[in-house]
Every structure is written in C-alpha cells, then in structure tokens.
Amino acid sequence: MSKIAILGGGGWGTGLAVVLAHSRRQHEIRMWVREPEIARAVQEHRENPVYLPGVSLPECVHATTEMREVLHEAQIVVGVVPSAFTREVFARALPDIPVEAAIVSATKGLEPATRLRVSEVIEQVCSLRFVPQIAVLSGPSFAVEAARGGPTAVVVASKGTLATFIQEEFAGPSFRLYTNYDVIGVELAGAMKNVMAIAAGACQGLGLGANALAALITRGLAEMTRLTVALGGKPETLSGLAGLGDLVLTCNGQLSRNRHVGFELGRGRALQEILGEMKSVAEGVGTTEALVALARERGIELPITEQVYSFLRLGNSPRDAIRAIMERPLRRE
C-alpha cells in the first residue's frame, strides 16, 4: 500500500484524493489543508463542504493541518496548491518530504513573480535539500466530475520512467493516464489554456456566438503552440490532452473558473468584484501577465493573450479587445 500526501485541499486536491482512493492500487491518502474547519469536516463528515460539496470522501482519505503528519513516510507527494503559493507551501514542507518520494505537480499555472513553471519552482525549493523526482499531471479534468466517477483522461509527464510509475499508481476504472516526456509542453499548455478560457468566457459574456468561440479556440491553440515551441516544448503535445483537450473543456465547460471570470467581465463587471466572490483561484488571472512577459522577452506574438492582459490589467474593455484582434493585419493561417 502506497502512502500518498496531497498538499492542498481545494477542489482538485480533494477530487484527486477521491480518484486515487478508487484507483487499482491500494493507497493511504493524507491531505494537508490550511483551514481547520475543512480538516474537521473531512474527518467527521467525509466531505469538503467548501471546495467539493456533495462528494463523499472514502475512509482511506484523511485530512489535517499538520504538514509533518501528512508527509510522514509518504512515497508520493502531490502538489495541488495555487501557483502563487507553491513556493511557500513546499518551503514549509521541505524538512519533512522524504528524499526518495516521487513528487507530482498537479497545478496549472506559472509563478507570477518569476514566470517559472510550477515544477521548476518545486525543483528550486527541493534542491536545497535533495534532488527531487518530479512529474506533472495535466489534462481535461473538472474535479467534481472526476470525483463522481465520470470517465476522465489526463496526461502525466516526466523525464525518465517516473511518469510510468505514476500512471500505474494513479490509474483507475474511470481515471485513465497517458505518459509523455514533454514536461515543458504539458505544463505550459495547462497554464496557457486558462488564459484562453478567460478570452472564451468574455466572448460568451458579450454574446458573440459560436463562430467567435470556434475562432478563439483555434487561434488560441496556435498561439499556445507558438510559445511552447519557442520555450522548448513539442508541438504535438498541444494536440493532445494537455493542450487541445483541456482547451476545449475549459473554454466550453460551465465549471471552468477562468471561463467564469471572462464571462462576467464580458457582462461588464469589475475584476476585483468577480474574484472577491470566488472561493477558488482562477489561475489564468495571474498567469496572463507572466505569459505576456515571457513572449515579449522572446519576441513571440501572442495577440489573444495580450488582449486578455489589456482588459485584466490595463482597463480596456473586452469588446475593444475583441475588436483589436479582428483588426490585426491580414495574413496566412
């Protein structure tokens, strides 16, 4: 029986705990959460009422605010905290992470301050004490659907054979994993699709119709591929689950937090008002600025991302942003 530590008790952290409890391998799952009330609810009522209400957690899932207890003898450590807080949480966890443990990053975003991928942040922190083995998990996966047993396919990427080990440990009757060696591509795709989801939501909030959404998804994928290749990823990764699969889900799905932000902005609401009502983090908001900076450093054109940045941070309206994209110089596809 493997001991799995999950750092983060949000929707996806809790959803993964449920999924892994039903995998083909037996696991003891311990989940670190910040809020004592969530830990109590999980232990006493087998539910996370804040981030995944209505989903029953199996008895093998335990939750606590004690980091050392969660990490004790863990063979797999799964990071599922927002990208902006990954460094802080792993620095706190570092003294207690077993040096031989496999680390899986399941966060889709970039660290806003450094523009690093989350696996790079984890590697920086852990390298102060040991050389970490890190895989990244991404793909189209709404937490509540996966936790309720809906068929879900994701991708796990790593250097070497770690991805195959995680694939075998995590796979279950309704949770299928594909392996990939393109860590850069898988991670960047997971970060960039959130920005495209904000744009897609804005189109829908403005009532622009199916034509606009189809164009947005298609040109968004081209944009994602362009930056991924420039940063060392593989173009074919963007045609898979981490790229196209997750992009389609998050641009269309009613459960997408990033799409929700864009939709409400399209309806004319203020960003801070929208974010203030949300319990969970919309990663695309912080990732947009990081992507714009990365692209400008390398001279890569990201017209959709630039326009999302313009209405998130520069005060432009979503309608003006759409017009700016449509009025760009004509060119070949």
For each residue, the residues with C-beta under 8 A, 3 or more apart:
1: 25 26 27 28
2: 25 26 27 28 75 76 169
3: 27 28 30 73 74 75 76
4: 20 27 28 29 30 74 75 76 77 78
5: 30 31 32 70 71 74 76 77 78 101
6: 9 13 16 17 29 30 31 32 70 78 80
7: 13 32 70 77 78 79 80 81 89 90 93
8: 12 13 31 32 33 79 80 81 89 107
9: 6 13 14 31 32 33 34 35 38 39 42 48 51 63
10: 13 14 51 80 81 82 280 281
11: 14 15 48 51 52 143 144 280
12: 8 15 16 80 106 141 143
13: 6 7 8 9 10 16 17 31 33 51 78 80 81 106
14: 9 10 11 17 18 31 48 51 52 55 57 143 147
15: 11 12 18 19 52 55 141 143 144 146 147
16: 6 12 13 19 20 78 80 106 143 146
17: 6 13 14 20 21 29 31 57 61
18: 14 15 21 22 52 55 57 58 61 146 147
19: 15 16 22 23 146 147 152 170 172 174 175
20: 4 16 17 23 27 29 170 172
21: 17 18 27 29 57 58 60 61
22: 18 19 58 149 172 173 174 175
23: 19 20 27 169 170 171 172 175
24: 171 172 173
25: 1 2 168 169
26: 1 2 60
27: 1 2 3 4 20 21 23 60 169
28: 1 2 3 4 60 62
29: 4 6 17 20 21 60 61 62
30: 3 4 5 6 61 62 63 64 69 70 74
31: 5 6 8 9 13 14 17 42 61 62 63 64 70
32: 5 6 7 8 9 63 64 65 66 67 70 71 93
33: 8 9 13 38 39 42 63 64 65
34: 9 38 65
35: 9 38 39 50 65
36: 39 40 65
37: 40 41 50
38: 9 33 34 35 41 42 48 49 50 51 63
39: 9 33 35 36 42 43 63 64 65
40: 36 37 43 44
41: 37 38 44 45 47 48 49 50
42: 9 31 33 38 39 45 46 47 48 57 61 62 63
43: 39 40 62 63 64
44: 40 41
45: 41 42 49
46: 42 56 57 58 59 61
47: 41 42 52 53 54 55 56 57
48: 9 11 14 38 41 42 51 52 53 55 57 63
49: 38 41 45 53
50: 35 37 38 41 53 279
51: 9 10 11 13 14 38 48 279 280
52: 11 14 15 18 47 48 55 143 144 147
53: 47 48 49 50
54: 47 144
55: 14 15 18 47 48 52 144 147 148
56: 46 47
57: 14 17 18 21 42 46 47 48 61
58: 18 21 22 46 61
59: 46
60: 21 26 27 28 29
61: 17 18 21 29 30 31 42 46 57 58
62: 28 29 30 31 42 43
63: 9 30 31 32 33 38 39 42 43 48
64: 30 31 32 33 39 43 69 70
65: 32 33 34 35 36 39
66: 32 69 70
67: 32 70 71 92 93 96
68: 71 72 96
69: 30 64 66 72
70: 5 6 7 30 31 32 64 66 67 74
71: 5 32 67 68 74 77 93 96 97 98
72: 68 69 96
73: 3 98
74: 3 4 5 30 70 71 77 97 98 101
75: 2 3 4 98 100 101 102
76: 2 3 4 5 101 102 103 104 166 169
77: 4 5 7 71 74 93 97 101 102 103 104
78: 4 5 6 7 13 16 103 104 106 137
79: 7 8 86 89 90 103 104 105 106 107 118 122
80: 6 7 8 10 12 13 16 106 107
81: 7 8 10 13 85 86 89 107
82: 10 85 86 107 109 281 283
83: 86 107 108 109 110 111 112 118 121 191 283 286 287
84: 109 111 112 113 281 286
85: 81 82 88 89
86: 79 81 82 83 89 90 105 107 111 118 121 122
87: 90 91 111 121 124 125
88: 85 91 92
89: 7 8 79 81 85 86 92 93
90: 7 79 86 87 93 94 97 121 122 125 126
91: 87 88 94 125
92: 67 88 89
93: 7 32 67 71 77 89 90 96 97
94: 90 91 97 125 126 128 129
95: 129
96: 67 68 71 72 93
97: 71 74 77 90 93 94 101 103 126 129
98: 71 73 74 75 101
99: 129 130
100: 75
101: 5 74 75 76 77 97 98 133
102: 75 76 77 133 135 162 165 166
103: 76 77 78 79 97 122 126 132 133 134 135
104: 76 77 78 79 134 135 136 137 156 166
105: 79 86 118 119 122 134 135 136 137 187
106: 12 13 16 78 79 80 136 137 138
107: 8 79 80 81 82 83 86 118 283
108: 83 138 190 191 193 194 246 283
109: 82 83 84 118 190 191 194 283 284 286 287
110: 83 115 116 117 118 191 286 287 290 291
111: 83 84 86 87 114 115 116 117 118 121 290
112: 83 84 115 286 287 289 290
113: 84
114: 111 121
115: 110 111 112 290 293 294
116: 110 111 120 121 124
117: 110 111 120 121 184 187 188 191
118: 79 83 86 105 107 109 110 111 121 122 136 187
119: 105 122 123 134 136 183 187
120: 116 117 123 124
121: 83 86 87 90 111 114 116 117 118 124 125
122: 79 86 90 103 105 118 119 125 126 132 134
123: 119 120 126 127 132 134
124: 87 116 120 121 127 128
125: 87 90 91 94 121 122 128
126: 90 94 97 103 122 123 129 130 131 132
127: 123 124 130 131 132
128: 94 124 125
129: 94 95 97 99 126
130: 99 126 127
131: 126 127
132: 103 122 123 126 127
133: 101 102 103 158 160 162
134: 103 104 105 119 122 123 158 162
135: 102 103 104 105 156 157 158 162 163 166 183
136: 104 105 106 118 119 156 157 158 183 186 187 190
137: 78 104 105 106 154 155 156 166 170 177
138: 106 108 154 155 157 186 187 189 190 241 242 246
139: 152 153 154 155 190 241 242 245 246
140: 152 153 154 241 245 246 248 249 250
141: 12 15 145 146 152 154 246 249
142: 145 146 249 253 255 256
143: 11 12 14 15 16 52 146 147
144: 11 15 52 54 55 147 148 255
145: 141 142 148 150 152 255
146: 15 16 18 19 141 142 143 149 150 152 174 175
147: 14 15 18 19 52 55 143 144
148: 55 144 145
149: 22 146 173 174
150: 145 146 174
151: 174 176
152: 19 139 140 141 145 146 174 175 176
153: 139 140 176 177 178 241 245
154: 137 138 139 140 141 175 176 177 178 241
155: 137 138 139 177 178 179 180 186 240 241 242
156: 104 135 136 137 163 166 167 170 177 178 179 180
157: 135 136 138 163 179 180 181 182 183 185 186 187 242
158: 133 134 135 136 161 162 163 166 181 183
159: 162 181 183
160: 133 163
161: 158 164 165
162: 102 133 134 135 158 159 165 166
163: 135 156 157 158 160 166 167 179 180 181
164: 161 167 168 179
165: 102 161 162 168 169
166: 76 102 104 135 137 156 158 162 163 169 170 177
167: 156 163 164 170 171 177 178 179
168: 25 164 165 171
169: 2 23 25 27 76 165 166
170: 19 20 23 137 156 166 167 175 177
171: 23 24 167 168 175 176 177
172: 19 20 22 23 24 175
173: 22 24 149
174: 19 22 146 149 150 151 152
175: 19 22 23 146 152 154 170 171 172
176: 151 152 153 154 171
177: 137 153 154 155 156 166 167 170 171
178: 153 154 155 156 167 240 241
179: 155 156 157 163 164 167
180: 155 156 157 163 183 185 186 237 240 242
181: 157 158 159 163
182: 157 185 186 233 234 237
183: 119 135 136 157 158 159 180 186 187
184: 117 187 188 228 231 232 233
185: 157 180 182 188 189 228 233 234 237 238 242 243
186: 136 138 155 157 180 182 183 189 190 233 237 242
187: 105 117 118 119 136 138 157 183 184 190 191
188: 117 184 185 191 192 224 227 228 231 233
189: 138 185 186 192 193 224 228 233 237 238 242 243 246 247
190: 108 109 136 138 139 186 187 193 194 242 246
191: 83 108 109 110 117 187 188 194 195 283 287 291
192: 188 189 195 196 223 224 227 228 287 291 305
193: 108 189 190 196 197 220 224 243 246 247 250 251
194: 108 109 190 191 197 198 250 258 282 283 284 287
195: 191 192 198 199 258 284 287 288 291 304 305 308
196: 192 193 199 200 216 217 220 221 223 224 247 250 251 304
197: 193 194 200 201 247 250 251 256 258 259 262 284
198: 194 195 201 202 258 259 261 262 265 282 284 285 288 308 312
199: 195 196 202 203 216 220 262 304 307 308
200: 196 197 203 204 213 216 217 220 250 251 252 259 262
201: 197 198 204 205 251 256 258 259 260 261 262 263 264 265 266
202: 198 199 205 206 262 263 265 266 308 311 318 321 322
203: 199 200 206 208 212 213 216 262 266 322
204: 200 201 207 208 213 259 262 263 266
205: 201 202 262 263 264 265 266 267 318
206: 202 203 266 318 319 322
207: 204 266
208: 203 204 211 212 213 322
209: 212 213
210: 213 214
211: 208 214 215
212: 203 208 209 215 216 322
213: 200 203 204 208 209 210 216 217 251 252
214: 210 211 217 218
215: 211 212 218 219
216: 196 199 200 203 212 213 219 220 251 304
217: 196 200 213 214 220 221 247 248 251
218: 214 215 221 222
219: 215 216 222 223 303 304
220: 193 196 199 200 216 217 223 224 247 251 304
221: 196 217 218 224 225 238 243 244 247
222: 218 219 225 226
223: 192 196 219 220 226 227 301 302 303 304 305
224: 188 189 192 193 196 220 221 227 228 238 243 247
225: 221 222 228 229 235 238 243
226: 222 223 229 230 300 301 302
227: 188 192 223 224 230 231 291 294 295 298 300 302
228: 184 185 188 189 192 224 225 231 233 234 235 237 238
229: 225 226 232 233 234 235
230: 226 227 298 300
231: 184 188 227 228 294 298
232: 184 229
233: 182 184 185 186 188 189 228 229 237 238
234: 182 185 228 229 237
235: 225 228 229 238 239
236: 239 240
237: 180 182 185 186 189 228 233 234 240 242 243
238: 185 189 221 224 225 228 233 235 242 243 244
239: 235 236 243 244
240: 155 178 180 236 237 243 244 245
241: 138 139 140 153 154 155 178 244 245 246
242: 138 139 155 157 180 185 186 189 190 237 238 245 246
243: 185 189 193 221 224 225 237 238 239 240 246 247
244: 221 238 239 240 241 247 248
245: 139 140 153 240 241 242 248 249
246: 108 138 139 140 141 189 190 193 241 242 243 249 250
247: 189 193 196 197 217 220 221 224 243 244 250 251
248: 140 217 244 245 251 252
249: 140 141 142 245 246 252 253 256
250: 140 193 194 196 197 200 246 247 253 256 258 259
251: 193 196 197 200 201 213 216 217 220 247 248 256 259
252: 200 213 248 249 256 259
253: 142 249 250 256 259
254: 259
255: 142 144 145
256: 142 197 201 249 250 251 252 253 259 260
257: 260 261 278 280 281 282 283
258: 194 195 197 198 201 250 261 262 282 283 284 285
259: 197 198 200 201 204 250 251 252 253 254 256 262 263
260: 201 256 257 263 264 274 278 282
261: 198 201 257 258 264 265 271 274 275 278 282 284 285
262: 197 198 199 200 201 202 203 204 205 258 259 265 266 308 318
263: 201 202 204 205 259 260 266 267
264: 201 205 260 261 267 269 274
265: 198 201 202 205 261 262 268 269 271 274 311 312 318
266: 201 202 203 204 205 206 207 262 263 318
267: 205 263 264
268: 265
269: 264 265 273 274
270: 273 274
271: 261 265 274 275 285 312
272: 275 276
273: 269 270 276 277
274: 260 261 264 265 269 270 271 277 278
275: 261 271 272 278 282 285
276: 272 273
277: 273 274
278: 257 260 261 274 275 281 282
279: 50 51
280: 10 11 51 257
281: 10 82 84 257 278 286
282: 194 198 257 258 260 261 275 278 285
283: 82 83 107 108 109 191 194 257 258 286 287
284: 109 194 195 197 198 258 261 287 288 308
285: 198 258 261 271 275 282 288 312
286: 83 84 109 110 112 281 283 289 290
287: 83 109 110 112 191 192 194 195 283 284 290 291
288: 195 198 284 285 291 292 305 308 309 312 313
289: 112 286 292 293 309 312 313
290: 110 111 112 115 286 287 293 294
291: 110 191 192 195 227 287 288 294 295 302 305
292: 288 289 295 296 302 305 306 309
293: 115 289 290 296 297
294: 115 227 231 290 291 297 298 300
295: 227 291 292 298 299 300 301 302 305 306
296: 292 293 299 300
297: 293 294
298: 227 230 231 294 295
299: 295 296
300: 226 227 230 294 295 296
301: 223 226 295
302: 223 226 227 291 292 295 305 306
303: 219 223 306 307 325 328
304: 195 196 199 216 219 220 223 307 308 325
305: 192 195 223 288 291 292 295 302 308 309
306: 292 295 302 303 309 310
307: 199 303 304 310 311 316 321 322 324 325
308: 195 198 199 202 262 284 288 304 305 311 312 321
309: 288 289 292 305 306 312 313 314
310: 306 307 313 314 316 320 321 324
311: 202 265 307 308 314 315 316 317 318 320 321
312: 198 265 271 285 288 289 308 309
313: 288 289 309 310
314: 309 310 311
315: 311
316: 307 310 311 320 321
317: 311 320 321
318: 202 205 206 262 265 266 311 321 322
319: 206 322 323
320: 310 311 316 317 323 324
321: 202 307 308 310 311 316 317 318 324 325
322: 202 203 206 208 212 307 318 319 325 326
323: 319 320 326 327
324: 307 310 320 321 327 328
325: 303 304 307 321 322 328
326: 322 323
327: 323 324
328: 303 324 325
329:
330:
331:
332:
333:
